[in-house]
Amino acid sequence: MSGTSALAAPRQDAAPRRASWALSPYALPLNALRILAKCALPLILWFSAGRLVRWALLLLAATISHGSWYQARLVVVMFLFTLVVMTSLATTVGMLYVIREALLETQARRAGGEAKESLLNALNRTALVFAGIYTTWGFVAEDAREFSGIDMMRQPDRYVVDAFSGDDSGVARGLVNLDPKVSLAAMAVAYVLKWYFGRRHEAKEGRFSGMLATFGELAFAFYGINAVAAAVGARSDWIGQRSAVAAWHDFAAKAEESIPGWKPVSEWLAGVWPYVIDALAIPLAWLTVGILVYGAYAEDTRTTIRGTRLEQAAVHLERTHNWTRLALVKLSAGWTGRWIPLLNSLRLTVRGGAPLFGLFALCYVGLHIGGDFLLRAGRYLTASEEPYLWFATGVPVVYVADLIVTLVTMCLIAATFDLAATRSRLTGGTGEPDRLSPST
């Protein structure tokens, strides 16, 4: 009997060990694959619908960009291009939204009595931050390249003839040929739209205020491309002669001459920096979008600064005069409404621990490198001696490669959030592994 008891003990500890391993940062790839297996069908539907709408908008914009009333047409083209970015927003948020019920953290919230949030609320909350990430990190450049490619494929002969004759028929230039004066007028309208709905969004008024404010912000940026380019081109010589700019160039030149190793170090940093951005900053940006979609934060500033030195400053602020508090609230309303969710998301990422974020960044980079090889393999397997057959095979190959990479990326983001949020909840925000409760 004693021997039997000794053999039974490890079986009793097996379940807690399995639960503990499931919460380990190193279980991230397995959790991502688990989510993918549960939610593959809705993810495929969202991705396919988003690609179809995006392609239709780009084709419509390329078609409209030629004909009479050229400048008026280009205004419509820029409007449609803004809708393309909004489609990317809706597709990304929709894909993250449909897999939230497969997360352990979501199940814990439901058990705690939290109601299910609508997709519209998630879109409204994420829109402004998504727009900033999408434009700041250059994702919009891919949309611009695809617009140019579609326009050239519609009339390739005309593009080649223009290249030899020196004429400009506007092929592939629908996003940059808008007159600067028209750009300024459209910018003014977009700014009013952004300002009005931005104020409503800060006051939490209107179901679509966040998305409309985002549309105004994107339109303001896109319509301003030509106006800013014209202004920069007209003043480039003037700017280059200003004392501050000239002093910086003189300092850089003198540093290369007088400081040993300055030039090789600066060249090394210039070569390494793009890889740092691709490997760390961009994965963190997409992870922030995922955390915002899942609403893993409180909207108020006090929850964000709890446990930091800023909390003591807030206590002292509450003791000041009422007019002082009102003035500070008015001055900081736009900043807190837009960036407090982002700060909360970054805090949650830090609480997940360095191994979790490091493994997430490693998987993200490896996944996209693998996606490039997958695309190359698809083109190699579908290659043929028949001329122009790649017109028929190229699009399906790109679609399949992008589908696989995007689906796994969304599941990887969701799994990273799930582990970070669950560990933070079970440890009370301390992030100490020994305080995890495997049985929870």
PyMOL commands that set and color helices and strands:
alter all, ss='L'
color gray80, all
select helices_A, chain A and resi 2-22+25-64+70-98+100-102+104-111+119-136+140-154+156-165+180-202+209-240+243-258+262-294+301-305+310-318+322-351+354-381+390-426+433-435
alter helices_A, ss='H'
color red, helices_A
deselect
rebuild
show_as cartoon
